Amino acid sequence: MSTSQPVSLFFSIFLVLLSTSHGFNITEILQPIPYFGIFNSRLSGTGLAEEINDMISVTVLVVADDKLRSFNYLAENDVKEILSFHVVYGYYDLMRLKALTTRTTLPTVYQGSTLTVNYDGNGTVTFRAADSGPEMDVKLLGNVHAQPHSISVLQIASTIRLGGPPSALTQ
């Protein structure tokens, strides 16, 4: 057996392992940012962090701790519902969102629900539940982290309310 065969085998195995690895961990991405502590903790506590880490391409819409005070009084299931609505299948960074020309529907992890995103052409990107009106729009504040084609983490002004009237769950 020549020495090139074991080397080829090693590199083949390495490439297979590399191709199955996504290379991101949402809790490690958010951990150094203190004002996402509650969001990060609840992602882990609900098991959503593990789901996110297993995805190939995902966008996570994060909310600062000062907008999540009501999470202290909610059951873990309710928190998981709300957070699931902030996890979007697919990679959407600022550039991709600002390239939109019409309100676009995005699928979320929450029970097949969707949200819509809109770029107004003047620099403002907003999100809302697909079955909600414009009074429910939540503004995009900026980029937190991007790993092209894998994970985009974007900060939004508050939680996105599930369709229907405002509730204490999303204050």
C-alpha positions, 0 to 999 in steps of 0.5 A: 500500500502506497503512502498516498492511499492513507493520506487520501483516505484521511482527507476524504474522511476529513472532507466528509466530517467538514461538510456535515458540520455547520460551524455555528453555535447560537449560544456562543454567538450571543454569550458575549453580548450582555443585553441578550442574556435572557434571550440566550438563556431562554433559547437554551432552556426551551431547547431551541438553541439546539434546534438552531444549531442543527439547522443548515441555514437560519436567521434569528431575530433577537430582542434585548433583555429590557423588552423581555421582562414578561418572560419571567412570568411565563411558562416555558412552553409560552416562551418557546412559542414566542421565541420559535416565531423569531427563528426563520428558516433560511439566511437573511442578512441586512443586504438581502433584506434591503434588496426586497422590493415587496413585502415578503413572507418568511417561514418560522420554526413556530408550527409552520407559521410565517412572518412578513418582512418589508423594506420601505426603500428609505432604510427601514426594515420591519417584521410582523406576523403574516396575519397582522396589520401594519400597527404590529410592525417591529423595526429591525435595529441592526446586525448582531452576527453573520456567517454568510449562508449559514446563520444571520443574527439580527436585533429587532426592537421588540418581540413580534406578536403572533397574529391577533390583538396585543397581549401580555405575553409579548410586552 
